[in-house]
């Protein structure tokens, strides 16, 4: 409740005079995610060959170019960049400064009049989101005309994330860029890139070439598949592509578990595994392990300007059964007075967190690290175990910032319809992550105290790819749930309505179809049969 009041006060600061009108009494704005406030006025703005995109601020020039290209690609509308002329004009205006608290909240105003469109925001990101709203409106127009909307908008959460696992199955640069395009189109702004795990190592590390040449071989369904990975140049290209869309890319280098692919390449740093998860862990008792991983993180840090690296830290018990018989680890335990494998695990996590701190990176990890006693100011915990709300409570009580990504409903490898057979279901009740469950997710349903709301950075969906090896199935599992995620992470919960969302979503589906996206048709499921794994 306090958060909703704050958002309304902040909206009033950036909105145009007279623009704030309750959506409850107005025609619903056809944008996803639904804007905070919108009013439909009479008339329409008509794009033609005299329309010019104008901005006097150099920092907005790339956004102006993005708008120009977007109008051409999505609506076949050709406009000019430059100074205002006698024709119609689209103006981009930056009003804020780095000290403005609104800068972090992605606020913007979009005012459409018959001869002029004005997008105003206190940050470049806000201007970009105003541009995205305009592109959505024009993409749904059939005659290059867009209705005269006055919109004032602000994001509910600063972290609106999507994670792609490319260790289990690799999809490549073109598909990642396409995902980033759609993330931007729905105002998602964090791309969590799961690049290392048991099946394959997907990021080039020049100091250790075997990580990709050997560790990059194979995938979840074919251990003999040729090596697939991203070169450092490709990663730089994708990071820049994302940045142009105001998306921050966060890499994940999994440790101390899920290290099988790395250990194939450099077995001298392996801590062993189990029958089901061979060579699963790095060796916490070997001093060389820390230097090896530090070198890897240094090269990773140089590629990603986010100043955040996710180190996993989950499910270590799947393959640490050899730790207690390892003489190096026994010496470590005696020296550091560690009493069990958990103590060894958390010692390792703390050392790698300290390593990242020296690089001025925050350490991100799954919720198992809540007990590792990391520095709260330097740590972001990803709460994923929906059946363990105590982990969320403990994380908040210890002062950690938290990203909410509970398996149900935010693991998109879970099926989205009870009739689907490929993919995961949860427990005896065979729970799954339907479009409606993604949309109806509410922080109010979880044990979060009012004073802890500021610790909740936002929401994220995670797409694990054990059952996803084709682009068609990736699309099917992602869309249209990505749209529901976007609205849940952006829009005030009091304004959300699933039936209204479905109507707006239906208008978006032709855009997905035009781009060859094989989405699940929630309304007419018989028209979108489930692709095989």
HELIX and SHEET records of a PDB file:
HELIX    1   1 UNK A    2  UNK A   14  1                                  13    
HELIX    2   2 UNK A   23  UNK A   25  5                                   3    
HELIX    3   3 UNK A   58  UNK A   60  5                                   3    
HELIX    4   4 UNK A   61  UNK A   75  1                                  15    
HELIX    5   5 UNK A  101  UNK A  105  5                                   5    
HELIX    6   6 UNK A  124  UNK A  139  1                                  16    
HELIX    7   7 UNK A  173  UNK A  185  1                                  13    
HELIX    8   8 UNK A  206  UNK A  208  5                                   3    
HELIX    9   9 UNK A  210  UNK A  213  1                                   4    
HELIX   10  10 UNK A  232  UNK A  243  1                                  12    
HELIX   11  11 UNK A  260  UNK A  265  1                                   6    
HELIX   12  12 UNK A  267  UNK A  269  5                                   3    
HELIX   13  13 UNK A  287  UNK A  303  1                                  17    
HELIX   14  14 UNK A  316  UNK A  318  5                                   3    
HELIX   15  15 UNK A  323  UNK A  325  5                                   3    
HELIX   16  16 UNK A  327  UNK A  336  1                                  10    
HELIX   17  17 UNK A  341  UNK A  358  1                                  18    
HELIX   18  18 UNK A  367  UNK A  372  5                                   6    
HELIX   19  19 UNK A  376  UNK A  378  5                                   3    
HELIX   20  20 UNK A  389  UNK A  397  1                                   9    
HELIX   21  21 UNK A  407  UNK A  410  1                                   4    
HELIX   22  22 UNK A  435  UNK A  440  1                                   6    
HELIX   23  23 UNK A  443  UNK A  445  5                                   3    
HELIX   24  24 UNK A  450  UNK A  455  5                                   6    
HELIX   25  25 UNK A  471  UNK A  478  1                                   8    
HELIX   26  26 UNK A  481  UNK A  490  1                                  10    
HELIX   27  27 UNK A  493  UNK A  495  5                                   3    
HELIX   28  28 UNK A  498  UNK A  514  1                                  17    
HELIX   29  29 UNK A  525  UNK A  527  5                                   3    
SHEET    1   A 7 UNK A  37  UNK A  46  0                                        
SHEET    2   A 7 UNK A 145  UNK A 153 -1                                        
SHEET    3   A 7 UNK A 108  UNK A 112 -1                                        
SHEET    4   A 7 UNK A 116  UNK A 121 -1                                        
SHEET    5   A 7 UNK A  89  UNK A  94  1                                        
SHEET    6   A 7 UNK A  52  UNK A  54  1                                        
SHEET    7   A 7 UNK A  80  UNK A  81  1                                        
SHEET    1   B 9 UNK A 159  UNK A 165  0                                        
SHEET    2   B 9 UNK A 190  UNK A 194  1                                        
SHEET    3   B 9 UNK A 248  UNK A 255  1                                        
SHEET    4   B 9 UNK A 308  UNK A 312  1                                        
SHEET    5   B 9 UNK A 362  UNK A 366  1                                        
SHEET    6   B 9 UNK A 379  UNK A 383  1                                        
SHEET    7   B 9 UNK A 401  UNK A 404  1                                        
SHEET    8   B 9 UNK A 456  UNK A 463  1                                        
SHEET    9   B 9 UNK A 159  UNK A 165  1                                        
SHEET    1   C 2 UNK A 270  UNK A 272  0                                        
SHEET    2   C 2 UNK A 281  UNK A 282 -1                                        
END                                                                             
